[in-house]
């Protein structure tokens, strides 16, 4: 669908930003460009929609040389999401989402339908459509930036470090959202990042760049197993060696079925009583279908002493979670580096099915990192057996 043929970009003074790259992306792939600053990753992506013009070579989309297309029309067929979001501050969320449709002269009724469909996709209330960007949080604005790129039904979406300025929990949530939308809608996404964890999580294939050249283009698994050179090894980092092990343990295999939950309509007093009875300082909050909505902790209850409302009134919605069918090796580092005491585990419908505790991971990590033969699966089985004996 997208093909680079001997593409170079040379700026005035002879500075080479991109040198002789040859790449081919298939329809429906999630491609990540990654590299250090100045490696050419953003320049390579921006040449796809002619925001930057190549100096040499050709870029083809569906076999057609993009240099022969009208640049403005080309850009209207390609979605674009940037780190600074780029929402128009004087336009409502509805107008921002349907901006490209308006330029394409789509009628108002159709645009309204699209706006409602898009905001539903990112699980934001429809009443936000008539608000302005300044009335939304940074994470909410970024979600609108993502669906704006999808609203005109473009097959190709370019994303230039879209989550770099966000906090870790919001970033994880948006990564999951984008990957889910890409798979469900069959979009081709070309994504620039400097974060190897992000690339490994999102991409079908990763293009690693150094000094304007592609030094390796392969699947995350093959890059982890067979880095092309020392530059790639350094970019991966020793702390990711665990991910290269051929282990298929799922999160669901190591989770504990001890998640303590409360529903949004319960009173704050009931939440406090449940915390006291279970000797915990945090409760996961769900709706009546057990779908995760956030959490409440003792700090938020103490802050709202005297409030007679419900748990939903003090709910904190930004919560880090993992899916039960995720590979443990892909989520282990993300869990440990945050220093969280426990992480909720959800199914594909985002229903709470268990938790992973930091303490339960200690033996697993120790045995896999320092053991000679034991895989994650072996360590898990050993850990679970010891738990039964002790219990």
N, C-alpha and C positions, 0 to 999 in steps of 0.2 A: 504493500500500500504506500509506504514512504521509502524512498531509496536515495542514498547519497552516493554519487559517482565521482570519485576523485575531487572532492570538494575542499577548497582552501579559502581562507579569508586573510588578506594581507592589508594592513592599514598603511596610511601615509608614513613615510620614513622607513618602510620595509619591515615593520613589526608584523610577525606572523602569529595570528591568533589561533587559526585552525589550519592544519596541514594535511592535505591528501587523505581525507577520511572516506571510507567506503563502508556503508552500513545499509541494512535493509530491515525494515520493521513490517511485520504482518498486521493485518486488520485484527483489531480486538486485543492487541498486546498492550501491556503496561511496561514502558521502557523508561529506565532511569539513566540520566547522565550524571556522573559523579566524578569529582576530582578536586584538587586544591584550587585556591584562588588563582585566576589567570590561566587555568588549564584549557579553556576553550569550550567548556560545557554549555554555558549560557549562550555564547555566540552560535554554537552549533544548533541549539534549539530555535533561536530567533531567526535563523536562516530558513526555517521551514515555512514561516508565514511572511517572509521577506521584510521583517522588521530590520533585519540586517541582510544586505545583499552579498552573495558569495563573490569572491574575486575570480575563482576558477572552478571548473567542474559544473555538474548539474545536480539538481534535486528534483526527483520525480514523485508525483502523487498520483496513484492509479495509472502509472505509465506516462503521465503528462508532465512535460517540463514546466515548472512553475514560473520560470522567467518569461514564458509566453502568455501567462495569464495576467489579467488586470490585478495589481497588487491589492487594491481596496476590496475588490470582490473576493479575492483569495482569503483575505483576513476575516471577512464576514462569514466564511465557511469553516473557519477554524476557531474553536474556543480558546480563550487565553485567560489564565489566572496568575496574578502576580502576588509577591509577598505583601505589598502595601494595600492589597485588596482592590483598590481602584474604584470603589463605589462612588457614584456621583452624589455629593452631599446635599445638593438642592433637589434631588429626586427622591420620591418615596421608594420603598423596597419593591413595590409592584413595578414601578417605572424602571428601576435598575435591572430587575430580572428580565424584563421584556424589551430592553433597549435595542438589542440586535433585531428582534422581531419588528420593532417599530421602524427601524431603518430599512427593513425588507418589505415594509408596507403591509404587514399582516394586520387584519382588522382587529378592533378593540375587543370584541367578544372572545376571539380566539386568544388574544394576549392575556385576558383575564383568566381564562381556563388554564393557560400555561403557567401563570404565576401561582395559581392555587395548587396545581399539580407539583410544581417544583418545591414550594415551601413545605408541602406534605412530605416530599421525599427526604427532606432534612429534619423532619420532626419538629418544626417550629409552628406555633399557632398562626392561623390565617389572619388574625387581627394585626399581626406585625406587617402585613403587606402595605398598610397605609401609614406606617411610621417612617421616620427618616433614619439614615444610617447612624447618626449620633445617638439615637435612642436605643441602640443595640450594643451588646458586649462585643469585644474583639472576636471571640469565637463565633458568635452569631453572625457577625458581618462576614467572616471568612466562609461560613456555610452559604451565605447568599452569593458570595463571589464564585463559589463552586457551581451552584445551580444556574447562575447567570450564564456561565460558559456552556451549560447543557441545554438551556432554554430554547435556543434556535435549532436544536437537533443536529448540531455539527457532529461529524463522525470522528474528528480529530480534536483533542484538547491538549493545549500546551500549558504546563504549570511550572513557573519559575520560582523555586523555593517558597511555595505558598504558605508553609507553616513555620518558617524559621523564627518568626517573632512571637510565637505563642508559647504559653506555659506547657509543661510536659503532658498534663492530663488532657487539656484541650487538644493538643497536637495529636495524641494517641487516638482520641475520639474521632478527629477529622480524618486521620489516616484510614481508620476502619471504614468511615463513611465513604470516602473516595474509592477505596478498593471495592467495597460492596456495590456502589453505583456503577463502577467500570465493568464489573463482571455481569451485573444484571442488564445493563443497557448495551453492552458490547462495544463500548467506545475504545478508540485507540488513544492512549494517554502517553505523552512524552513529558517527563518530569525531571526537573533539575534539582539536585540536592547536594549538600556537602556532608550529609549525615549518612554514614554507612548503615546504621541500624534501620533508618528509614528506607533506604534502597533495598536492603535485604528483605524487609517486610513487604514492600509494595510490588516490586518489579517481577515480571516474567523473565526479563533479561536486563542486564546492566552494562552500560558502556562506560568503562573507566578511562578517564582522560588525564594526560600529563603533557604539559608543554605543547598543546595544540594537537596532539596525536591520540588516537584510541589505542591504548596498550592492551586492553582485554575487553571482549564483548561476549558475554556468556550468561548462563542462568546463575542465580545466586548460589545454588548448590555446587555447581562446577567451579565457580570462582573461589568458594570457600575451600573446596577440596584440592584445587589445582591452580593456585595463583600464578599468573604469568611471569612475574619477576619480583624483585625485592620491594619495588615501589608499591605493588599491589598488596604484598604481604604487610607492609607497614601501614597501608591505608585500612586494611582489614583489622589489624591489631591482634595481639596475642590473646586478649580477653575474649575474642570471638571464636577461638579454636574449638570450644565446646560445641558450637553450632555445626562444625564440619564433621562431627562424628555421625556415622550412619545409623542413628537411632530413631525409632518411630514412636516413641512414647508420647501419648496425647495428654493434655492437661487434665482431661476427665479421669485419667487413670490414677492421678496422684492427689486429686482434690479431696477435701473432707466434706462430709455431708452435714456440717454443723453451722451453716449460715443462719444467723439470727436476723429475722426480718420483721418489719412492721409496715402496715399499709398507710397510705397518705391521709386517710380520713380519721385515723386514730388520734386521740388527744395527746398533747404534750405530756400530760400527767401519766397517761398510759405508757408512753415511751420511757419515761423515767423509771416507772415501776418495773418494766421489762428489763431495763439495763441493770437495775439493782438485783432482780431475781437471777439473771444470767451472769452477773458479775462481769459485765462488759461496759466499755465507755463509748461504743459506737454501734448503731443499728443500720442495716441496709433497708432502704425504703422501696417498696414495690407498689404496683397497683393491685387490683383484685384478681388480675390474671397472673400475678407473680412476676410481672415485667419490671426490671430494675429501673428506678427513677432517680436514685441518688442515695444520700445517706444523711443521718443526723448524728451528732456527737454530743458529749456532755458539755463541751464548750458552747455550742450553739444553744443548748437548753438553758445553761446558766446565763447566757447573754440575754435570753428572752424570758427571764423569770417574771412571773406574774401574768404572762400572756396566756389567755384561755383558749387559743385557737387550736388548730390541728397540726399534725406533723408536717403536712404539706405546706404550711405557712413558714416553716423554718428550714425546709428541705434544701440541701446543697446538691445541685444537679451535676456538678463536675466530679465524676467518680471514675477512677481507673478500673477497668475490668478486663478479663480475658475470656475467650471462648473455649468451651470444653473440647472442641475438635481441633484446637491449635496444637502444633507440635511443642512439647515442653522446651526443647532446645532453642526454639525461636522466641519464647516468651520469658525464659529464665532470667536472662540478663536485664530485661526491662523491669521485671519484678524486683530483683535484688538491688539494682542501682537506685531505686526510689526510696529504699529504706522503709517500706510500708510493712506494718505488722501482719496484715492479711489483704488478700485481693479477692473480690467476688468473681465467681465463674458463672457464665451464662451460656444458654444454648443459642441456636440460630435465631430464635424469636426474642432474644434478650431476656429470657426468663431465668431467674436465679436458680442454679442447680447445686451450688456448693461454694466453697472457698478454698484458696490456697494460703496457708499460713507461712510466714517467714521461717518459723521454727521447723516446720515439716520439710523444708527444702535443704536444711543444713547437711544431713547425712547423704542426701542424694548428690549434692554438689561435691562433697568431700570424696565420695567413692568414685564418681566419674572423673574428677580432675586428678586425683592422686592414686586411684586404684589401677592395677595393671590390666585386668581383663574385664572388669565389671562394666556393663553398659548402664544407661539410665534405668532401663527396664529392670535389670537385675537389682539395682540399688533400691528401686521402688518396692519390688517384691520383698526384699529383705527388710526394709523399713516397715512395711505394712505387717509383716509377720511379727516383728518385735512389738509393734503397737498392740496387736492382738494378745500377745503373751502378757504384756504389761497390764492390759485392760482386764 
